[in-house]
Amino acid sequence: MFANKHVLRSKQLAHEFFSQIKLIFRNNSVVFILPCEIGYEQMVRTTLLAKVAFSQPSLLARWEKVSPAVKNIKFTYNGKWAQMLRYFFWSYGWSGRRYGLLFHDQCFEPAAEVKEALRRLNLKEPWLFDERKIRLYHAHSLKSHGERLPKEKWTKWEDETWYLKPYLDEIEEEKKTRANTSGLLPTFRLKGRH
């Protein structure tokens, strides 16, 4: 009984302590400003918790670790918050990584822009196109059997390449220039119409 009360009180103190900590980003590192209102006795109890919590790699900026292929890709919003949101959505809001997929493997193929981007990918980098088909095939077979990959085989954030982004950007730029100059639809948009 005493141990449970002690654990509960420690959790309350830790919650109070962590709710008052302020995080500031300086020079690509996180600076922690501790509250000065906390007494010495509470500080001693919670300092150990803070050291353990902040030394965990899960709380460090994982979204800043990217593969070399991604460094050349330009996103419209590429600040720290945008990178963090992109990472958290990719990690917790999307389950494709549990099946070994990359983010652009989920692109909706009947869309004309995606069809054209995949056609250009197949012409310029056919090995990436083949790897995409293999990933989709494996993910489909896993999903149809109600299985998932083991956690160590999930796609990691460092492995993400955003391989369709240059082609999709190129297509969007063509659409904008076509709309500004002539107002006509691009040829890949006309193929599906009769």
C-alpha positions in Angstrom: 0.0 0.0 0.0 2.8 2.4 0.9 4.7 1.7 -2.3 1.6 2.5 -4.4 1.1 5.8 -2.6 4.8 6.6 -3.1 4.7 5.8 -6.8 1.5 7.8 -7.2 3.1 10.8 -5.5 6.2 10.5 -7.6 4.1 10.5 -10.8 2.2 13.6 -9.6 5.5 15.4 -8.9 6.9 14.3 -12.2 3.8 15.6 -14.0 4.0 18.9 -12.2 7.6 19.2 -13.0 7.3 18.3 -16.7 4.3 20.5 -17.2 6.4 23.6 -16.2 9.4 22.8 -18.3 9.9 25.1 -21.3 11.6 23.9 -24.5 13.5 26.3 -26.7 15.2 25.4 -30.0 18.7 27.0 -30.4 21.3 26.0 -33.0 19.5 22.8 -33.9 19.5 21.6 -30.3 16.9 21.7 -27.5 17.5 23.8 -24.5 15.4 23.1 -21.4 14.5 25.9 -19.0 13.6 24.4 -15.7 11.0 26.1 -13.4 12.5 28.1 -10.5 9.3 27.7 -8.4 10.0 24.1 -7.6 11.6 23.5 -4.2 14.9 21.7 -3.7 13.3 18.6 -2.3 11.0 18.2 -5.3 13.9 19.0 -7.7 16.0 16.2 -6.2 13.2 13.7 -6.7 12.4 14.7 -10.2 15.9 15.5 -11.6 16.6 11.8 -12.0 13.3 11.4 -13.9 14.2 14.3 -16.1 17.7 13.0 -16.8 16.3 9.6 -17.8 13.5 11.0 -19.9 15.6 13.5 -21.8 18.4 11.1 -22.4 16.0 8.8 -24.3 16.6 8.9 -28.1 12.8 8.9 -28.7 12.6 12.5 -27.4 15.4 13.7 -29.6 14.7 15.3 -33.0 14.4 12.2 -35.1 12.7 14.1 -37.9 16.0 15.8 -38.6 17.7 12.5 -39.5 17.0 12.0 -43.2 18.5 9.9 -45.9 20.9 11.5 -48.4 18.3 11.1 -51.2 15.9 13.4 -49.4 18.3 16.3 -48.9 17.8 17.4 -52.5 14.0 17.3 -52.3 12.3 20.7 -51.9 9.1 20.9 -49.8 6.8 23.9 -49.9 7.0 24.1 -46.1 10.4 22.9 -44.8 10.8 24.6 -41.4 11.3 22.7 -38.1 7.6 22.5 -37.4 6.8 21.2 -40.9 9.5 18.6 -40.6 8.2 17.6 -37.2 4.6 17.3 -38.4 5.7 15.4 -41.5 7.6 12.9 -39.2 4.8 12.5 -36.7 2.2 12.0 -39.4 4.5 9.5 -41.1 5.2 7.7 -37.9 1.9 7.7 -36.1 -0.8 8.6 -38.6 0.1 6.2 -41.4 0.3 2.5 -41.1 2.0 1.7 -44.5 5.4 1.5 -42.8 4.2 -1.6 -40.9 4.0 -3.3 -44.3 7.4 -2.1 -45.6 5.9 0.7 -47.8 7.3 4.1 -48.6 5.0 7.1 -48.4 4.5 7.6 -52.1 3.6 3.9 -52.5 0.1 4.9 -51.3 -0.5 7.5 -54.1 -3.8 7.0 -55.8 -2.9 5.6 -59.3 -6.1 6.4 -61.1 -5.3 10.1 -60.6 -3.9 11.5 -63.9 -1.0 13.3 -62.2 0.1 10.2 -60.4 -0.2 8.1 -63.5 2.0 10.5 -65.4 4.5 10.7 -62.5 4.7 6.9 -62.5 5.1 6.8 -66.3 8.0 9.3 -66.0 9.5 7.3 -63.1 9.4 4.1 -65.2 11.2 5.9 -68.1 13.9 7.6 -66.0 14.4 5.2 -63.1 12.9 1.8 -63.9 14.5 0.1 -61.0 12.6 2.4 -58.6 9.4 1.6 -60.4 10.1 -2.2 -60.1 11.0 -1.8 -56.4 7.7 0.0 -55.9 5.7 -2.8 -57.5 7.5 -5.4 -55.3 6.8 -3.4 -52.2 3.1 -3.1 -53.1 2.9 -6.8 -53.9 4.4 -7.8 -50.6 2.2 -5.4 -48.7 -0.9 -6.6 -50.4 -0.1 -10.2 -49.7 0.6 -9.4 -46.0 -2.6 -7.4 -45.6 -4.7 -10.1 -47.3 -3.4 -12.7 -44.9 -4.0 -10.4 -41.9 -0.3 -10.2 -41.1 2.3 -7.4 -40.6 6.0 -7.3 -40.8 8.0 -7.8 -37.6 8.8 -4.4 -36.1 12.5 -4.5 -37.0 11.5 -4.8 -40.7 9.2 -1.8 -40.7 10.2 1.1 -42.9 12.3 3.5 -41.0 12.2 7.3 -41.3 15.8 7.3 -42.5 14.8 5.0 -45.4 12.1 7.3 -46.7 13.0 8.8 -50.1 9.8 10.6 -51.3 10.7 9.3 -54.8 7.6 10.7 -56.6 8.0 14.2 -55.3 10.2 15.5 -58.1 7.9 14.1 -60.8 4.8 15.4 -59.1 6.4 18.9 -58.7 7.4 18.8 -62.3 3.8 17.9 -63.4 2.3 20.6 -61.2 4.7 23.2 -62.7 3.7 22.1 -66.2 0.0 22.5 -65.3 0.6 26.0 -63.9 2.5 27.2 -66.9 0.0 25.6 -69.3 -2.9 27.3 -67.4 -1.1 30.7 -67.4 -0.2 30.6 -71.1 -3.0 28.9 -73.0 -5.6 27.7 -70.5 -5.6 24.3 -72.2 -5.4 21.0 -70.3 -2.1 19.1 -70.4 -2.0 16.1 -72.7 -1.9 13.5 -69.9 -5.3 15.0 -68.7 -6.8 14.6 -72.1 -6.0 10.8 -72.5 -8.9 9.7 -70.3 -11.5 11.8 -72.1 -13.3 10.8 -75.3 
